[in-house]
Amino acid sequence: MAYELCYFGNPVLRQKASEVAEVNDEIKELIGEMIRLMKKYNGMGIAAPQIGVSKRVFIHTVRGIGEDGYPVYGSPKVYINPKITVVGDEEWTEGEGCLSLPKIYEDVTRPYKIKVEALDEDGKAFEEEVDGWLARPVLHENDHLNGVLFIDRILPHRKKLLAPQLKKIKKKFSK
Ligand SMILES: [Zn+2]
């Protein structure tokens, strides 16, 4: 099956994705395609719905924080059927973009620290507590599994300003 990137306006991005029943070859192929398309479009993360597959799988490439306080990128980390718990009540705001919303970058406020339980690409369960730049991509990509886009989390007046741009994306990529 030939996968392609899905853009804002595609209904698959608004669906609640279903759990992966078994981490089999089909899921491994899906992950391979996600990595291929993420790299092709220079993304730092991608969720399965963004390539048209409504399943609870995402990847991101933030591996740590550099001395400048910004993310260091590396090989993609896979999350299947993730469960996220917010730790504490600290929040922070940073700019975000999304492969499905080209050329849009907006500040998004998110929890600072989270706990994640998920399966890796071999179906093995893992648990991690991450914060800051390691938590943000997990929260962004996990939103995709629930049909939520980062523009749903920006200030209403900013969203209003984006309306013409969003309309353009919808028009350009809908067939
Ligand atoms: Zn995204």
Residues whose N, C-alpha, C, O or C-beta is under 5 A from the ligand:
A	BS01	ZN	G97 C98 L99
